[in-house]
Amino acid sequence: MLVKAWVIPLLYLDFEIRRDYIVANLCENRNRPQLNCNGKCYLAKRIAESRKQEERQAEKQYMANLIYQVMNVNNTHSLFQEATIENLSVKMVFNYITPARLLPAADDIFHPPLV
């Protein structure tokens, strides 16, 4: 991670240290001095290559992590859970009372006439 953070500054440092050699031998515009490139084309090309390489490496790492997660055989997932003591000891009881039972009984109101 630290190396990734130092790639671009190291490219600039390398450019500053070897500027004369880059201008004389590696610059694409060395035959056209009127452009005043002074090796900046070489530096821009190296920075672009570095960024592309970082993107490719990040993509490969992402794909490797994705494949590792999918193909991880240590984590076995099953639709059926094995019975364990913890699962068997916990019993939940639900008491459900219908709303009709909470209302007053209808037979108190509706009944045949008392004679």
QUIMO-V562023 format. One record per residue. N is the residue number from 1. RES is the residue in one small letter. SS is DSSP state (H for helix, E for strand, L for the rest). PSI is psi in degrees with one decimal (999 if undefined). Layout:
n: <N | N>
res: <RES | RES>
ss: <SS | SS>
psi: <PSI | PSI>
This chain:
n: <1 | 2 | 3 | 4 | 5 | 6 | 7 | 8 | 9 | 10 | 11 | 12 | 13 | 14 | 15 | 16 | 17 | 18 | 19 | 20 | 21 | 22 | 23 | 24 | 25 | 26 | 27 | 28 | 29 | 30 | 31 | 32 | 33 | 34 | 35 | 36 | 37 | 38 | 39 | 40 | 41 | 42 | 43 | 44 | 45 | 46 | 47 | 48 | 49 | 50 | 51 | 52 | 53 | 54 | 55 | 56 | 57 | 58 | 59 | 60 | 61 | 62 | 63 | 64 | 65 | 66 | 67 | 68 | 69 | 70 | 71 | 72 | 73 | 74 | 75 | 76 | 77 | 78 | 79 | 80 | 81 | 82 | 83 | 84 | 85 | 86 | 87 | 88 | 89 | 90 | 91 | 92 | 93 | 94 | 95 | 96 | 97 | 98 | 99 | 100 | 101 | 102 | 103 | 104 | 105 | 106 | 107 | 108 | 109 | 110 | 111 | 112 | 113 | 114 | 115>
res: <m | l | v | k | a | w | v | i | p | l | l | y | l | d | f | e | i | r | r | d | y | i | v | a | n | l | c | e | n | r | n | r | p | q | l | n | c | n | g | k | c | y | l | a | k | r | i | a | e | s | r | k | q | e | e | r | q | a | e | k | q | y | m | a | n | l | i | y | q | v | m | n | v | n | n | t | h | s | l | f | q | e | a | t | i | e | n | l | s | v | k | m | v | f | n | y | i | t | p | a | r | l | l | p | a | a | d | d | i | f | h | p | p | l | v>
ss: <L | H | H | H | H | H | H | H | H | H | H | H | H | H | H | H | H | L | H | H | H | H | H | H | H | H | L | L | L | L | L | L | H | H | H | L | L | L | L | H | H | H | H | H | H | H | H | H | H | H | H | H | H | H | H | H | H | H | H | H | H | H | H | H | H | H | H | H | H | H | H | L | L | L | L | L | L | L | L | L | L | L | L | L | H | H | H | H | H | L | L | L | L | L | L | L | L | L | H | H | H | H | L | L | L | H | H | H | L | L | L | L | L | L | L>
psi: <-42.1 | -34.5 | -38.9 | -37.0 | -24.2 | 0.6 | -52.2 | -47.2 | -35.0 | -33.2 | -42.6 | -41.9 | -44.6 | -41.3 | -44.2 | -37.9 | -42.6 | 27.1 | -45.6 | -43.3 | -40.9 | -43.8 | -40.5 | -33.4 | -33.5 | -17.2 | 135.0 | -27.2 | 26.8 | -23.0 | -6.3 | 80.3 | -17.0 | -17.6 | -17.3 | 44.1 | -46.4 | 36.2 | 1.6 | -28.1 | -39.2 | -43.4 | -43.6 | -39.0 | -42.4 | -39.7 | -42.2 | -41.6 | -40.1 | -43.4 | -40.7 | -40.5 | -40.3 | -40.7 | -43.7 | -41.8 | -40.4 | -39.8 | -42.8 | -40.7 | -39.6 | -45.9 | -40.7 | -42.9 | -40.7 | -45.9 | -39.9 | -41.1 | -39.4 | -42.1 | 7.8 | 114.6 | -10.6 | -32.5 | 102.6 | 124.6 | 136.2 | 152.1 | -25.7 | 125.7 | 133.8 | 143.7 | 128.7 | 169.2 | -38.7 | -40.0 | -34.0 | -28.9 | -22.9 | 118.2 | 128.0 | 133.1 | 127.6 | 124.0 | 117.1 | 123.8 | 125.0 | 150.7 | -24.5 | -31.3 | -24.4 | -24.6 | 157.4 | 146.0 | 135.8 | -20.5 | -16.2 | -31.0 | -48.9 | 105.5 | 163.7 | 154.4 | 141.8 | 126.1 | 999>
